[in-house]
Amino acid sequence: MYAQNGSAFMADEDLLTMILDDLKRTVREYTTAATESNCQTVRRVFNDLTMDTLRIQGDLFNQMSQMGFYQTPDKALRQAVDKQIQSAQQTQAKCQQFVQQKTGGAGNYTQAANVPLHQANVHSQNSYYM
Amino acid sequence: MQSTQMQALSGKELEYISDSISNEDLLIKQLAATAGTTQNSTVHQICVQQIQSHSHHMSTLIQLLQQHQQYAPTQPQ
């Protein structure tokens, strides 16, 4: 479909960017739907669709990038990376200290032997997690 | 691990499935419009491939509705 002056309705770059944005939104919605599903079958389908839409979004992004349709952001400076590493290590140390205080030395994020395994989110037909 | 047990959809699940079908529909139409407009064969090929993926998603969502159809109560509970 072409406009009367012969030019395309919109540039390929703009059309693909709109599709890429909609794919991002769709991934978010599938993720939300998965976390709010009660029925295991529904949850599994939303999980699968989340993963497949992420793959599709990644493929489109790579192809747009190769065609020069996508401007990648500027690279983060070494100074900024160093600062974040330092900050993250401090956060990690404080977090480990907190865990040790609360669990009596069971830090380092290991699963203590007497802690039961994480239960599935769906227990019975009547339980809702919404 | 619990065995998979089919049950009635909640109202919220039904809304998410419905919204997801609308999203897939919009994506397919956008891809088809782009495929019909572009003069770039690579872009055309990408769109055609993606249309197949999203059509598959839409079929999966419709199947999900059909699988739960018989479990839906006919009266409010």
Backbone of each chain as ProteinMPNN parsed JSONL, in Angstrom:
{"seq_chain_A": "MYAQNGSAFMADEDLLTMILDDLKRTVREYTTAATESNCQTVRRVFNDLTMDTLRIQGDLFNQMSQMGFYQTPDKALRQAVDKQIQSAQQTQAKCQQFVQQKTGGAGNYTQAANVPLHQANVHSQNSYYM", "coords_chain_A": {"N_chain_A": [[0.85, -1.199, 0.0], [0.712, 2.074, -0.964], [1.252, 5.591, -0.585], [-0.306, 8.405, -2.261], [1.658, 9.97, -3.402], [3.581, 8.189, -3.981], [5.489, 7.495, -2.112], [6.424, 5.379, 0.662], [4.075, 4.331, 3.205], [5.011, 4.562, 5.853], [8.393, 4.84, 7.063], [10.468, 1.908, 6.902], [12.068, 1.567, 9.139], [10.696, 3.0, 11.151], [8.293, 1.579, 11.263], [9.156, -0.992, 12.035], [10.254, -0.352, 14.499], [7.995, 0.35, 15.952], [6.791, -2.163, 16.067], [8.713, -3.569, 17.506], [8.546, -2.223, 19.965], [5.947, -2.927, 20.687], [6.331, -5.639, 21.012], [7.949, -5.677, 23.269], [6.149, -4.71, 25.173], [4.274, -6.766, 25.051], [5.757, -8.931, 26.051], [6.047, -8.102, 28.71], [3.377, -8.177, 29.517], [2.731, -10.903, 29.222], [4.425, -11.924, 31.161], [3.373, -10.804, 33.52], [0.847, -11.983, 33.422], [1.561, -14.673, 33.738], [2.545, -14.683, 36.369], [0.256, -14.185, 37.747], [-1.456, -16.252, 37.375], [-3.664, -18.873, 38.249], [-4.367, -21.476, 37.548], [-2.438, -24.275, 36.689], [-1.979, -25.11, 34.058], [-2.583, -22.837, 32.557], [-0.68, -21.091, 33.563], [1.682, -22.346, 32.704], [1.432, -22.123, 29.919], [1.5, -19.311, 29.633], [4.065, -18.876, 30.631], [5.604, -20.198, 28.642], [4.901, -18.643, 26.415], [5.928, -16.189, 27.188], [8.702, -16.71, 27.146], [9.053, -17.382, 24.441], [8.249, -15.045, 23.169], [10.163, -13.292, 24.121], [12.372, -14.362, 22.796], [11.651, -13.852, 20.113], [11.557, -11.07, 20.178], [14.223, -10.514, 20.725], [15.429, -11.56, 18.412], [14.351, -9.83, 16.443], [15.36, -7.385, 17.319], [18.143, -7.85, 16.982], [18.267, -8.164, 14.196], [17.344, -5.682, 13.332], [19.334, -4.108, 14.371], [21.531, -4.978, 12.892], [20.804, -3.999, 10.414], [21.115, -1.383, 10.791], [19.063, 0.038, 11.911], [18.689, 0.586, 14.493], [19.71, 2.566, 17.116], [22.279, 1.993, 19.223], [22.747, 2.564, 22.721], [25.157, 4.915, 24.179], [28.396, 3.735, 25.294], [28.945, 2.657, 28.675], [31.083, 4.434, 30.875], [34.342, 3.484, 32.131], [34.874, 4.468, 34.679], [32.315, 4.802, 35.761], [31.465, 2.159, 35.816], [33.311, 1.029, 37.602], [32.56, 2.405, 39.924], [29.987, 1.423, 40.355], [30.539, -1.273, 40.839], [31.949, -1.143, 43.243], [29.968, -0.083, 44.924], [28.047, -2.116, 44.741], [29.41, -4.256, 45.898], [29.609, -3.391, 48.52], [26.917, -3.338, 49.222], [26.371, -6.074, 48.992], [28.024, -7.134, 51.027], [26.868, -6.002, 53.328], [24.365, -7.12, 53.161], [24.929, -9.852, 53.431], [25.853, -9.805, 56.032], [23.529, -9.092, 57.39], [21.94, -11.345, 56.843], [23.414, -13.281, 58.188], [23.136, -12.389, 60.825], [20.415, -12.782, 61.204], [20.01, -15.475, 60.716], [21.774, -16.879, 62.192], [24.359, -17.396, 61.272], [24.027, -18.716, 58.928], [24.734, -17.736, 56.46], [25.793, -16.548, 53.226], [23.89, -17.252, 51.452], [23.077, -19.921, 51.276], [21.044, -22.847, 51.137], [19.6, -23.761, 54.052], [19.735, -26.872, 55.865], [17.455, -27.597, 57.321], [15.416, -26.148, 56.252], [12.414, -26.178, 54.531], [11.857, -27.124, 51.111], [11.079, -24.763, 48.517], [7.689, -24.215, 48.009], [5.338, -25.018, 45.427], [3.476, -22.487, 43.706], [0.833, -22.986, 43.368], [-1.527, -24.592, 45.177], [-4.019, -25.81, 45.641], [-7.245, -26.348, 44.168], [-8.78, -24.305, 45.106], [-7.228, -22.192, 45.848], [-6.151, -18.871, 45.456], [-4.001, -16.51, 43.983], [-3.987, -13.753, 43.519]], "CA_chain_A": [[0.0, 0.0, 0.0], [1.543, 3.26, -1.066], [0.555, 6.878, -0.603], [-0.497, 8.887, -3.623], [2.893, 10.53, -3.951], [4.492, 7.11, -4.309], [6.373, 7.12, -1.005], [5.84, 4.378, 1.559], [3.21, 4.834, 4.278], [5.98, 4.981, 6.879], [9.697, 4.213, 6.828], [10.629, 0.569, 7.491], [12.665, 1.724, 10.468], [9.643, 3.411, 12.087], [7.326, 0.481, 11.395], [9.764, -2.066, 12.833], [10.414, 0.145, 15.876], [6.675, 0.208, 16.585], [6.587, -3.598, 16.329], [9.634, -3.92, 18.597], [7.965, -1.681, 21.2], [4.787, -3.756, 21.038], [6.851, -6.925, 21.506], [8.395, -5.441, 24.657], [4.929, -4.61, 25.988], [3.662, -8.097, 25.094], [6.562, -9.74, 26.989], [5.681, -7.68, 30.074], [2.017, -8.637, 29.83], [2.784, -12.355, 29.411], [5.071, -12.176, 32.457], [2.377, -10.49, 34.545], [-0.202, -13.004, 33.359], [2.109, -15.914, 34.313], [2.653, -14.558, 37.823], [-1.077, -14.059, 38.333], [-2.3, -17.381, 36.984], [-3.966, -19.857, 39.278], [-4.353, -22.799, 36.922], [-1.083, -24.649, 36.258], [-1.918, -25.159, 32.595], [-2.555, -21.448, 32.077], [0.629, -20.552, 33.945], [2.718, -22.926, 31.832], [1.297, -21.516, 28.583], [2.004, -17.932, 29.713], [5.54, -18.997, 30.74], [6.149, -20.538, 27.314], [4.714, -17.502, 25.512], [6.893, -15.166, 27.617], [10.031, -17.072, 26.639], [9.087, -17.334, 22.974], [8.165, -13.633, 22.753], [11.506, -12.742, 24.383], [13.234, -14.822, 21.69], [11.241, -13.124, 18.91], [11.966, -9.669, 20.367], [15.686, -10.501, 20.58], [15.742, -11.762, 16.989], [14.03, -8.603, 15.704], [16.334, -6.37, 17.729], [19.428, -8.144, 16.319], [18.159, -7.908, 12.762], [17.262, -4.218, 13.153], [20.655, -3.576, 14.686], [22.394, -5.272, 11.737], [20.397, -3.139, 9.283], [21.379, 0.014, 11.16], [17.789, 0.673, 12.264], [18.582, 0.776, 15.94], [20.863, 3.243, 17.688], [22.607, 1.469, 20.55], [23.147, 3.658, 23.614], [26.604, 5.088, 24.395], [28.984, 2.778, 26.255], [29.17, 3.177, 30.038], [32.499, 4.694, 31.132], [35.004, 2.616, 33.106], [34.727, 5.087, 36.003], [30.959, 4.511, 36.24], [31.409, 0.717, 36.1], [34.073, 0.84, 38.852], [31.756, 2.934, 41.023], [28.871, 0.488, 40.589], [31.084, -2.508, 41.43], [32.252, -0.825, 44.636], [28.688, 0.071, 45.607], [27.388, -3.426, 44.798], [30.132, -5.092, 46.862], [29.207, -2.918, 49.85], [25.543, -3.831, 49.415], [26.465, -7.524, 49.182], [28.615, -7.388, 52.346], [25.849, -5.654, 54.326], [23.284, -8.101, 53.031], [25.421, -11.101, 54.042], [25.903, -9.564, 57.484], [22.13, -9.139, 57.833], [21.495, -12.742, 56.794], [24.102, -13.997, 59.269], [22.498, -11.986, 62.086], [19.054, -13.334, 61.304], [19.95, -16.938, 60.601], [22.789, -17.481, 63.05], [25.56, -17.82, 60.536], [23.722, -19.502, 57.724], [24.83, -16.761, 55.366], [26.243, -16.957, 51.884], [22.716, -17.589, 50.643], [22.905, -21.351, 51.043], [19.779, -23.379, 51.647], [19.849, -24.521, 55.278], [19.227, -28.243, 55.739], [16.141, -27.784, 57.931], [14.417, -25.29, 55.609], [11.744, -26.956, 53.487], [11.984, -26.616, 49.747], [10.043, -23.821, 48.106], [6.483, -24.882, 47.526], [4.755, -24.465, 44.201], [2.523, -21.418, 44.009], [-0.542, -23.46, 43.269], [-1.669, -25.684, 46.135], [-5.274, -26.521, 45.457], [-8.149, -25.705, 43.217], [-9.448, -23.146, 45.688], [-6.312, -21.126, 46.249], [-5.951, -17.802, 44.467], [-2.833, -15.68, 44.298], [-4.165, -12.591, 42.652]], "C_chain_A": [[0.881, 1.242, 0.0], [0.679, 4.519, -1.083], [0.526, 7.403, -2.041], [0.782, 9.444, -4.242], [3.949, 9.455, -4.199], [5.416, 6.709, -3.183], [5.649, 6.143, -0.086], [5.028, 5.067, 2.646], [4.054, 5.358, 5.434], [7.296, 4.288, 6.567], [9.756, 2.851, 7.518], [11.122, 0.666, 8.931], [11.595, 2.063, 11.518], [8.643, 2.27, 12.336], [7.896, -0.634, 12.266], [9.969, -1.634, 14.287], [9.094, 0.036, 16.63], [6.41, -1.253, 16.954], [7.47, -4.037, 17.502], [9.089, -3.437, 19.942], [6.758, -2.511, 21.649], [5.222, -5.132, 21.545], [7.311, -6.787, 22.954], [7.18, -5.421, 25.591], [4.276, -5.998, 26.139], [4.423, -9.014, 26.052], [6.175, -9.403, 28.43], [4.314, -8.233, 30.454], [1.963, -10.152, 30.024], [3.4, -12.684, 30.771], [4.094, -11.922, 33.594], [1.304, -11.572, 34.595], [0.287, -14.311, 33.999], [2.136, -15.832, 35.838], [1.283, -14.506, 38.495], [-2.018, -15.189, 37.937], [-2.485, -18.341, 38.142], [-3.833, -21.272, 38.731], [-2.95, -23.102, 36.386], [-0.93, -24.67, 34.745], [-1.78, -23.762, 32.018], [-1.183, -20.842, 32.367], [1.736, -21.058, 33.016], [2.653, -22.308, 30.431], [1.844, -20.087, 28.602], [3.535, -17.911, 29.883], [6.164, -19.218, 29.366], [6.055, -19.351, 26.364], [5.654, -16.353, 25.883], [8.262, -15.457, 26.997], [10.101, -16.948, 25.118], [9.027, -15.892, 22.47], [9.491, -12.924, 23.023], [12.464, -13.112, 23.248], [12.944, -14.018, 20.417], [11.717, -11.669, 18.987], [13.48, -9.544, 20.172], [16.11, -10.653, 19.132], [15.506, -10.482, 16.202], [15.034, -7.502, 16.036], [17.67, -6.592, 17.008], [19.38, -7.808, 14.837], [18.078, -6.41, 12.479], [18.626, -3.577, 13.394], [21.603, -3.778, 13.509], [22.068, -4.376, 10.55], [20.625, -1.661, 9.587], [20.13, 0.785, 11.534], [17.71, 1.021, 13.74], [19.857, 1.412, 16.465], [21.142, 2.667, 19.073], [23.09, 2.618, 21.431], [24.673, 3.742, 23.758], [27.108, 4.09, 25.429], [29.191, 3.443, 27.614], [30.678, 3.338, 30.265], [33.031, 3.775, 32.227], [34.795, 3.136, 34.534], [33.35, 4.748, 36.609], [30.816, 3.035, 36.607], [32.111, 0.43, 37.427], [33.236, 1.248, 40.066], [30.62, 1.964, 41.381], [29.359, -0.8, 41.247], [31.336, -2.29, 42.923], [30.958, -0.768, 45.466], [27.998, -1.29, 45.793], [28.068, -4.333, 45.815], [29.797, -4.693, 48.298], [27.81, -3.433, 50.193], [25.556, -5.322, 49.737], [26.98, -7.863, 50.585], [27.596, -7.118, 53.454], [24.72, -6.677, 54.326], [23.687, -9.42, 53.685], [25.444, -10.992, 55.564], [24.494, -9.693, 58.074], [21.63, -10.582, 57.893], [22.124, -13.538, 57.931], [23.478, -13.684, 60.626], [21.168, -12.705, 62.279], [19.027, -14.855, 61.332], [20.999, -17.633, 61.458], [23.932, -18.091, 62.266], [25.289, -18.671, 59.313], [23.789, -18.635, 56.472], [25.257, -17.373, 54.052], [25.116, -17.561, 51.051], [22.59, -19.08, 50.354], [21.597, -21.796, 51.668], [20.092, -24.209, 52.893], [19.138, -25.865, 55.203], [17.809, -28.39, 56.279], [15.058, -26.894, 57.315], [13.748, -26.083, 54.489], [11.922, -26.316, 52.113], [10.824, -25.678, 49.429], [8.85, -24.568, 47.518], [5.99, -24.221, 46.235], [3.695, -23.434, 44.575], [1.071, -21.88, 43.985], [-0.687, -24.682, 44.169], [-2.942, -26.478, 45.9], [-6.143, -25.75, 44.5], [-8.712, -24.4, 43.77], [-8.511, -21.997, 46.042], [-6.096, -20.132, 45.107], [-4.801, -16.934, 44.925], [-2.887, -14.413, 43.476], [-4.349, -11.334, 43.483]], "O_chain_A": [[1.709, 1.418, 0.894], [-0.466, 4.504, -1.533], [1.24, 6.909, -2.915], [0.965, 9.395, -5.458], [5.077, 9.765, -4.582], [6.075, 5.673, -3.278], [4.419, 6.089, -0.061], [5.26, 6.232, 2.969], [3.833, 6.463, 5.928], [7.314, 3.264, 5.884], [9.17, 2.661, 8.584], [10.659, -0.053, 9.817], [11.581, 1.502, 12.614], [8.213, 2.035, 13.465], [7.203, -1.161, 13.135], [9.871, -2.454, 15.2], [9.072, -0.326, 17.806], [5.872, -1.542, 18.022], [7.03, -4.783, 18.377], [9.161, -4.156, 20.939], [6.574, -2.764, 22.84], [4.563, -5.72, 22.403], [7.086, -7.682, 23.769], [7.19, -6.036, 26.657], [3.791, -6.353, 27.213], [3.808, -9.789, 26.784], [5.997, -10.293, 29.262], [4.114, -8.702, 31.575], [1.236, -10.639, 30.89], [2.955, -13.608, 31.451], [3.993, -12.723, 34.524], [0.906, -12.02, 35.67], [-0.464, -14.979, 34.71], [1.792, -16.797, 36.521], [1.173, -14.761, 39.694], [-3.229, -15.098, 38.137], [-1.561, -18.584, 38.918], [-3.259, -22.15, 39.375], [-2.351, -22.27, 35.705], [0.115, -24.297, 34.211], [-0.977, -23.522, 31.117], [-0.6, -20.165, 31.52], [2.61, -20.298, 32.6], [3.684, -22.008, 29.829], [2.57, -19.692, 27.69], [4.212, -17.035, 29.344], [7.11, -18.534, 28.974], [6.984, -19.074, 25.605], [6.124, -15.626, 25.008], [8.894, -14.58, 26.406], [11.095, -16.465, 24.574], [9.666, -15.548, 21.476], [9.9, -12.056, 22.252], [13.26, -12.288, 22.798], [13.861, -13.564, 19.733], [12.211, -11.109, 18.008], [13.961, -8.601, 19.543], [17.026, -9.974, 18.667], [16.343, -10.082, 15.392], [15.497, -6.78, 15.153], [18.261, -5.647, 16.486], [20.324, -7.242, 14.285], [18.663, -5.922, 11.512], [19.016, -2.631, 12.71], [22.377, -2.887, 13.162], [22.954, -4.031, 9.767], [20.362, -0.796, 8.751], [20.109, 2.015, 11.491], [16.767, 1.678, 14.18], [20.95, 0.874, 16.286], [20.337, 2.831, 19.99], [23.758, 3.536, 20.954], [25.386, 2.774, 23.496], [26.369, 3.655, 26.313], [29.557, 4.615, 27.705], [31.458, 2.465, 29.884], [32.299, 3.345, 33.118], [34.571, 2.365, 35.467], [33.235, 4.45, 37.798], [30.14, 2.691, 37.577], [31.595, -0.306, 38.268], [33.199, 0.555, 41.083], [30.338, 1.721, 42.555], [28.679, -1.357, 42.109], [30.989, -3.129, 43.756], [30.877, -1.33, 46.559], [27.441, -1.579, 46.852], [27.4, -5.093, 46.516], [29.712, -5.544, 49.183], [27.558, -3.9, 51.304], [24.848, -5.781, 50.634], [26.454, -8.754, 51.251], [27.47, -7.898, 54.398], [24.195, -7.043, 55.378], [22.896, -10.034, 54.401], [25.109, -11.933, 56.283], [24.297, -10.317, 59.117], [20.983, -10.99, 58.858], [21.464, -14.364, 58.561], [23.307, -14.567, 61.467], [20.845, -13.17, 63.371], [18.118, -15.452, 61.909], [21.094, -18.86, 61.443], [24.404, -19.184, 62.58], [26.198, -19.269, 58.736], [22.992, -18.792, 55.546], [25.095, -18.57, 53.816], [25.352, -18.279, 50.08], [22.06, -19.468, 49.313], [21.109, -21.184, 52.618], [20.767, -25.234, 52.806], [18.089, -25.995, 54.572], [17.035, -29.203, 55.772], [13.921, -26.878, 57.788], [14.426, -26.6, 53.6], [12.113, -25.106, 51.996], [9.738, -25.788, 49.998], [8.993, -25.43, 46.651], [6.204, -23.032, 45.998], [3.093, -23.513, 45.645], [0.192, -21.214, 44.532], [-0.034, -25.7, 43.941], [-2.923, -27.708, 45.958], [-5.812, -24.641, 44.08], [-9.076, -23.501, 43.013], [-8.963, -20.942, 46.488], [-5.887, -20.514, 43.956], [-4.65, -16.659, 46.116], [-1.916, -14.054, 42.81], [-4.514, -10.247, 42.93]]}, "seq_chain_B": "MQSTQMQALSGKELEYISDSISNEDLLIKQLAATAGTTQNSTVHQICVQQIQSHSHHMSTLIQLLQQHQQYAPTQPQ", "coords_chain_B": {"N_chain_B": [[6.094, -32.509, 42.935], [3.084, -31.32, 41.711], [0.435, -33.034, 40.012], [-0.699, -32.079, 36.771], [-3.695, -30.417, 36.74], [-6.671, -29.849, 35.216], [-8.711, -27.01, 35.398], [-11.446, -24.688, 36.018], [-11.227, -21.531, 34.357], [-10.152, -18.517, 35.941], [-11.757, -15.285, 36.265], [-9.859, -13.334, 35.882], [-7.773, -14.661, 34.591], [-9.062, -15.242, 32.215], [-9.376, -12.671, 31.192], [-6.677, -11.924, 30.81], [-5.926, -13.774, 28.851], [-7.62, -13.013, 26.79], [-6.745, -10.335, 26.356], [-4.169, -10.93, 25.543], [-4.603, -12.26, 23.143], [-5.575, -10.123, 21.661], [-3.249, -8.546, 21.607], [-1.521, -10.208, 20.108], [-2.925, -10.269, 17.724], [-2.766, -7.584, 16.92], [-0.004, -7.336, 16.554], [0.417, -9.156, 14.453], [-1.048, -7.91, 12.419], [0.328, -5.482, 12.169], [2.814, -6.432, 11.328], [2.067, -7.625, 8.927], [1.174, -5.385, 7.509], [3.554, -3.986, 7.337], [5.09, -5.794, 5.848], [3.671, -5.652, 3.485], [4.204, -3.116, 2.652], [6.926, -2.568, 2.535], [9.965, -2.195, 0.595], [12.168, -3.536, 0.909], [13.747, -6.553, 0.8], [14.785, -8.074, 2.896], [13.533, -7.035, 5.178], [10.938, -7.716, 4.518], [11.094, -10.5, 4.603], [11.715, -10.935, 7.309], [9.361, -10.017, 8.496], [7.459, -11.845, 7.499], [8.357, -14.221, 8.651], [8.008, -13.597, 11.351], [5.27, -13.255, 11.487], [4.379, -15.881, 11.299], [5.232, -16.933, 13.769], [3.71, -15.416, 15.601], [1.138, -16.053, 14.801], [1.083, -18.667, 15.557], [1.235, -18.336, 18.333], [-1.244, -17.144, 18.761], [-2.987, -19.216, 18.079], [-2.308, -21.027, 20.089], [-3.268, -19.692, 22.355], [-5.995, -19.648, 21.824], [-6.512, -22.364, 21.84], [-6.025, -22.828, 24.515], [-8.211, -21.574, 25.71], [-10.22, -23.219, 24.681], [-9.562, -25.668, 25.847], [-10.31, -25.218, 28.461], [-12.938, -24.736, 28.353], [-15.059, -26.589, 28.924], [-14.943, -26.752, 31.662], [-15.895, -24.468, 32.73], [-18.172, -22.865, 34.888], [-21.759, -22.733, 34.562], [-23.413, -21.144, 35.949], [-23.235, -18.242, 38.12], [-20.866, -18.416, 40.816]], "CA_chain_B": [[5.445, -31.785, 41.828], [1.682, -31.692, 41.568], [0.038, -33.386, 38.654], [-1.442, -31.002, 36.123], [-5.129, -30.656, 36.847], [-7.405, -28.815, 34.493], [-9.772, -26.415, 36.203], [-12.094, -23.536, 35.377], [-10.427, -20.301, 34.324], [-10.657, -17.401, 36.741], [-12.093, -14.122, 35.434], [-8.627, -12.62, 35.571], [-7.063, -15.438, 33.563], [-9.793, -15.052, 30.955], [-9.033, -11.329, 30.686], [-5.293, -11.943, 30.31], [-5.898, -14.523, 27.581], [-8.288, -12.151, 25.813], [-5.822, -9.23, 26.046], [-3.019, -11.489, 24.819], [-5.052, -12.514, 21.767], [-5.607, -8.797, 21.019], [-1.854, -8.158, 21.352], [-0.987, -11.004, 18.996], [-3.659, -9.809, 16.536], [-2.195, -6.29, 16.518], [1.356, -7.585, 16.051], [0.31, -9.807, 13.136], [-1.502, -6.899, 11.446], [1.438, -4.538, 11.951], [3.831, -7.127, 10.526], [1.532, -7.801, 7.574], [1.172, -4.057, 6.871], [4.953, -3.662, 7.03], [5.489, -6.675, 4.734], [3.009, -5.178, 2.276], [4.662, -1.758, 2.326], [8.381, -2.46, 2.37], [10.615, -2.571, -0.67], [13.392, -4.195, 1.347], [13.428, -7.989, 0.856], [15.132, -8.594, 4.229], [12.449, -6.63, 6.079], [9.785, -8.531, 4.132], [11.339, -11.86, 5.098], [11.597, -10.884, 8.776], [7.937, -9.874, 8.831], [6.753, -13.101, 7.194], [8.762, -15.189, 9.696], [7.405, -13.226, 12.641], [3.821, -13.504, 11.393], [4.182, -17.307, 11.604], [5.391, -17.126, 15.219], [2.579, -14.821, 16.326], [-0.066, -16.827, 14.474], [1.176, -19.854, 16.417], [0.86, -17.886, 19.682], [-2.7, -16.918, 18.812], [-3.629, -20.545, 18.092], [-2.069, -21.595, 21.423], [-4.173, -19.02, 23.295], [-7.369, -20.099, 21.532], [-6.568, -23.748, 22.345], [-6.097, -22.724, 25.978], [-9.624, -21.294, 26.005], [-11.03, -24.406, 24.351], [-9.276, -26.71, 26.842], [-10.98, -24.904, 29.724], [-14.357, -24.416, 28.076], [-16.005, -27.516, 29.593], [-14.852, -26.617, 33.121], [-16.472, -23.185, 33.139], [-19.529, -23.017, 35.439], [-22.78, -22.044, 33.782], [-24.06, -20.192, 36.867], [-22.265, -17.573, 39.004], [-20.642, -19.21, 42.034]], "C_chain_B": [[4.008, -32.277, 41.685], [1.392, -32.116, 40.133], [-0.789, -32.237, 38.073], [-2.924, -31.33, 36.143], [-5.862, -29.511, 36.174], [-8.519, -28.281, 35.384], [-10.362, -25.217, 35.464], [-11.167, -22.33, 35.416], [-11.011, -19.292, 35.299], [-10.984, -16.253, 35.775], [-10.844, -13.381, 34.979], [-7.827, -13.332, 34.474], [-7.73, -15.251, 32.202], [-9.464, -13.695, 30.337], [-7.615, -11.28, 30.124], [-5.203, -12.669, 28.969], [-6.505, -13.673, 26.47], [-7.377, -10.993, 25.379], [-4.637, -9.722, 25.211], [-3.383, -11.773, 23.363], [-5.099, -11.185, 20.995], [-4.191, -8.324, 20.685], [-1.275, -8.893, 20.152], [-1.625, -10.56, 17.676], [-3.038, -8.513, 15.995], [-0.792, -6.476, 15.926], [1.317, -8.187, 14.638], [-0.077, -8.774, 12.072], [-0.405, -5.885, 11.138], [2.509, -5.162, 11.065], [3.358, -7.295, 9.079], [1.54, -6.479, 6.813], [2.59, -3.664, 6.463], [5.444, -4.51, 5.847], [4.9, -6.18, 3.418], [3.514, -3.833, 1.788], [6.13, -1.719, 1.917], [8.864, -2.835, 0.962], [11.941, -3.277, -0.378], [13.088, -5.686, 1.563], [13.756, -8.594, 2.224], [14.018, -8.279, 5.223], [11.204, -7.485, 5.797], [9.905, -9.937, 4.718], [11.178, -11.938, 6.617], [10.12, -10.867, 9.171], [7.184, -11.185, 8.618], [7.079, -14.154, 8.257], [8.047, -14.889, 11.018], [5.892, -13.444, 12.637], [3.523, -14.962, 11.758], [4.244, -17.556, 13.113], [4.169, -16.608, 15.974], [1.258, -15.536, 16.013], [-0.104, -18.085, 15.339], [0.778, -19.502, 17.856], [-0.655, -17.733, 19.797], [-3.443, -18.256, 18.863], [-3.489, -21.195, 19.468], [-3.052, -21.008, 22.429], [-5.624, -19.47, 23.082], [-7.553, -21.538, 22.028], [-6.714, -23.771, 23.873], [-7.537, -22.462, 26.42], [-10.475, -22.544, 25.799], [-10.832, -25.519, 25.385], [-10.059, -26.499, 28.138], [-12.486, -24.695, 29.579], [-15.309, -25.284, 28.91], [-15.982, -27.383, 31.114], [-15.506, -25.332, 33.639], [-17.877, -23.396, 33.689], [-20.541, -22.226, 34.606], [-23.557, -21.032, 34.624], [-22.981, -19.483, 37.689], [-22.105, -18.373, 40.292], [-20.145, -18.346, 43.174]], "O_chain_B": [[3.749, -33.474, 41.555], [2.007, -31.635, 39.181], [-1.485, -31.524, 38.797], [-3.358, -32.366, 35.639], [-5.683, -28.347, 36.53], [-9.196, -29.058, 36.057], [-9.851, -24.791, 34.428], [-10.422, -22.13, 36.375], [-12.228, -19.22, 35.467], [-10.546, -16.251, 34.624], [-10.77, -12.874, 33.86], [-7.285, -12.703, 33.565], [-7.061, -15.12, 31.178], [-9.295, -13.577, 29.123], [-7.377, -10.668, 29.083], [-4.491, -12.233, 28.064], [-5.982, -13.616, 25.358], [-7.253, -10.706, 24.188], [-4.166, -9.037, 24.304], [-2.575, -11.557, 22.46], [-4.714, -11.125, 19.827], [-3.956, -7.769, 19.612], [-0.628, -8.296, 19.293], [-0.956, -10.484, 16.645], [-2.815, -8.363, 14.794], [-0.442, -5.849, 14.926], [2.075, -7.786, 13.755], [0.481, -8.757, 10.975], [-0.23, -5.477, 9.99], [3.044, -4.512, 10.167], [4.131, -7.133, 8.135], [1.867, -6.44, 5.626], [2.808, -3.089, 5.397], [6.128, -4.005, 4.956], [5.537, -6.272, 2.368], [3.278, -3.455, 0.641], [6.525, -0.93, 1.058], [8.269, -3.654, 0.261], [12.722, -3.573, -1.282], [12.267, -6.036, 2.41], [13.081, -9.524, 2.666], [13.61, -9.136, 6.007], [10.513, -7.917, 6.719], [8.944, -10.487, 5.256], [10.584, -12.88, 7.143], [9.689, -11.602, 10.06], [6.373, -11.586, 9.451], [6.198, -14.886, 8.708], [7.555, -15.787, 11.701], [5.306, -13.778, 13.666], [2.539, -15.247, 12.44], [3.424, -18.288, 13.667], [3.657, -17.274, 16.873], [0.37, -15.611, 16.862], [-1.164, -18.515, 15.793], [0.075, -20.267, 18.517], [-1.264, -18.135, 20.788], [-4.413, -18.404, 19.606], [-4.42, -21.833, 19.96], [-3.606, -21.73, 23.258], [-6.377, -19.647, 24.039], [-8.603, -21.89, 22.565], [-7.42, -24.606, 24.438], [-8.018, -23.057, 27.384], [-11.328, -22.881, 26.62], [-11.775, -26.218, 25.756], [-10.425, -27.455, 28.822], [-13.201, -24.504, 30.562], [-16.247, -24.775, 29.523], [-16.901, -27.85, 31.788], [-15.647, -25.143, 34.847], [-18.699, -24.036, 33.034], [-20.216, -21.189, 34.027], [-24.265, -20.177, 34.092], [-21.92, -20.059, 37.933], [-23.071, -18.94, 40.804], [-19.905, -18.849, 44.271]]}, "name": "protein", "num_of_chains": 2, "seq": "MYAQNGSAFMADEDLLTMILDDLKRTVREYTTAATESNCQTVRRVFNDLTMDTLRIQGDLFNQMSQMGFYQTPDKALRQAVDKQIQSAQQTQAKCQQFVQQKTGGAGNYTQAANVPLHQANVHSQNSYYMMQSTQMQALSGKELEYISDSISNEDLLIKQLAATAGTTQNSTVHQICVQQIQSHSHHMSTLIQLLQQHQQYAPTQPQ"}
